[in-house]
Each structure stands twice: as C-alpha cells, then as structure tokens.
Amino acid sequence: MLDQANYTPRLKTVYKDQIRAVLKEEFGYKNDMQIPKLDKIVLNMGIGEAVKDSKKIKSAQADLTAIAGQKAVITKARNSIAGFRVREEMPLGVKVTLRGARMYEFLDRLITVALPRVRDFRGVKGTSFDGRGNYAMGIKEHIVFPEINFDQIDEMWGMDVIICTTAKTDAEAKALLKAFNMPFNS
C-alpha cells in the first residue's frame, strides 16, 4: 500500500515542475490558481450479466479494486425495468473515484502501461471532451492492466475512464492531458 505521507507520484512532480509553467505560458494565465489541474478520475464497469448471475459483480469488484488500488463500490439500479429483468436495488456495476496520489499513479499506469497493451492501438479520440474540460474514454478489455492475472479471470469486461479536470474549456483540458503524454490520435 502507498505511504501517502512521504510519497509523491512521478506525474504529480512532472505537473508541478514542468506542465504548470507550459500551460501558464500557452494560455497566458495571470494567476497560478487559474492553471488547470486534475481533479479526479472515475472508473466504472457496467456488468449487464449480473442480472442472471450475481457472482459476477463480486468478481468485477475484485478486479476493479486491484486496478484502482482502492475498494470499488457496487452500483445498484434506481428503477425497475421489466424489459431488462432489472429490479430496484439490483446490483448492476462497480465504480471507484480516485483522487490525490492514487489518481496520478493510475493515470501514469494508464498512459505508459495499459493503453500501449491494447490491441491495434492507434491513440485515443481527441474529441471525447464534454465541453467543461472533462475527458471520457472506454476500454474494451480490462485485462490490459498488469494487476489483472490473465489466467485467473473468468470473463472480460469493458470499463469507462472519466478524467475530470479544473479546466474551463476543452482546449485547456486537451493541452493538460497532452502535457501528461496522453496519446491522442487527432
């Protein structure tokens, strides 16, 4: 486990020493507090098969906990939907929100280890911003993370990765993520 008190992630050091100065010069910020920074990273797995087999949620929770380094929370259905055989309060997915050192560590592993392991990888879409400086992407197979033992998994799931920043515009958020070496294809 990380010793939070005496440990500074590599990407956080790079942000403080290099990226802040580059962004301040590029966008002409007058105040250091205007410089965009990472706020949080949310990981989400929707497990549709959990309707038929409730054990799959526990397996997905264990996998996401291993990937994030923090306990994943089970998400439950708000409403009943008869067509999908979903009842209210039925577990349907798992999610985890990363902040601080764990957030920087995860982003480092995502960019340097996981994304290059994706089959036929040509970069991530540069247009997946929401208009307020947040970036969302999907990963088809969660086995690209080194924490997952390929021999012990029973099923492959996709996952959503949402990177929330304090940037006001998409251009500022894209410049921030590019400075972190996010492999945009456009």
N, C-alpha and C positions, 0 to 999 in steps of 0.2 A: 504494500500500500504506500501511497505517496506521503511523505512527511511534508505537509502543507506549509509549515512554518519556515523551514530553511531551504525550500526548493523553488526555483524559478524556471518554468519551461523555456525551451530554446526559442520558440516562436514569440513568446512574450518579450524576451530580451531583444530579439530582432526588431519587434514592433517599436519598443522604446528607443533603441539606438539608431535605427535607420528609417523605418517606414513612416514614423511621425514627421520627420523632417522633410521627406519626399512629398508627402501629402500636403503639408503646410505650404511648401513652395508651389506645388502644382495648382492648388485651388486658392491660394492667397488668403489663408485664414489669418485674422488679426490676433485671435486668442487661441491658446493651446487647447482650451476646452471645446473648441469647435471641431477639432480634428476627429474624424470618425474612428470608432474602435469596435471591437467585437463585444456584443452584449451577452449572447447565449447561443448555444447550439441545441436544437431539439431533435432527437432521434425517435422515429415512430415505425412500428411494424403493425400492419393490419393483418390479422390472422382470420381470414374468412372460414377456413376449415374448422375453426374452433366450435362452430355450430354443431358439427357432427361429432367431434372428438375433443373433449375439454382438456385432455392431457397435453395437447399441442400448445396451449397457452403457457403452461409451465416450462416447456422446452424452449419456446420463444423468449420467455422472460429470462431464463438462464443464459441464453445466447446473447441477448441484448445487454444483460448485466456484465457479461465477460467483455463485450466490445467496448462498452462505455466506461467500465471501471467504477460503476455506481449502480445501485439497485434500481431496476426498472419497475415501473408501476403498471399494473394491469388496468386497461381502459374498458369500460362497460357500456353497453347500449343504453341510450337515454329513452328510446321509444321502442315499442313492439312493432315489428313489421312482419305480417303473416306470410307475405310472398317469399321472404328470405328465411322463414322459420326462425326469426330472431325475437326473443322476448326481452322485456325491460330488465336491466341489470345483468344481462348475459355478458360474460367476458368475450371481447372481440379483438383485442390487440394489446400491445405493450408500448410504453413510451418512457423516455428519460430526458431530463433537461440538464445540460452541462453548463456550468459557469466556472469562472476562475481558472485555476491551473489545469483542471481536468479538461476544460474546453479547449485550451491551447494544445494540450497533449493529443486530444482526439483529432483536432484539425491537422496537426503535424502528421499523425499516422494516416489520416485520410488522404492527404496530398502526396506524401512520399512513399507510402507502402500500399494502401488499398486500391486507389484509383489506377496505378500502373498495372495491378494484377487483374483488372477487368479485361475480359476477352474482347478483342477488336476495339480497343480503347482509342478514340480519336479526340479526346478532350470533352469537357462538359459544356453544355449550352450556355452561351453568354447572354441569353435573353430571358432567363428564368428569374428575373427580379420582379418584385411585387409593386414597384412604384414608390415604396417608402424605404428602400435601402436594405431589404431582406432578400436572401437568396435561397431558393428551394431546389433540391435535386433528388432524384431517385436512384437507388442501386438495385439492380435486378436480383443479385445473389449476395447474401450476407456472408458467404464463405470467403470473400476476398480479404477479410480481416484476419491477421495472423493469430488472433486469440481463439478463433474457432478451429477446433480439430476436425478436419475433413472426414476422418474415419468414424467419428462419434455422432455425427449429425444424422437425424432421420429424415429431415426434409429441408429444402432450401426455401428461404423466404426473401422477399424484397423488403427494402426499407426506405423511408424518407429521411432526408437530412435537411433541416432548415437552419440556415445560418443567419441569425439576427444581428444587425449592426446598429450603431447610433447614427449612421449616415442619413442625411435628409433626402438625397436623390440616388437614383440607380447608378449614375455615373460615378459618384463618390464611393458607393459601395463596391462597384466593379474595380475601381482603382485600388481600393483597400485589399480586396481579395487577390487581385493581380500581384500586388506587392508581397502577398503571402505565397506567391507562386502557384495559385490555383490555375490548373491547365484549361483555360477557356479555348474553344475551337474557333471562336469568331471575335 
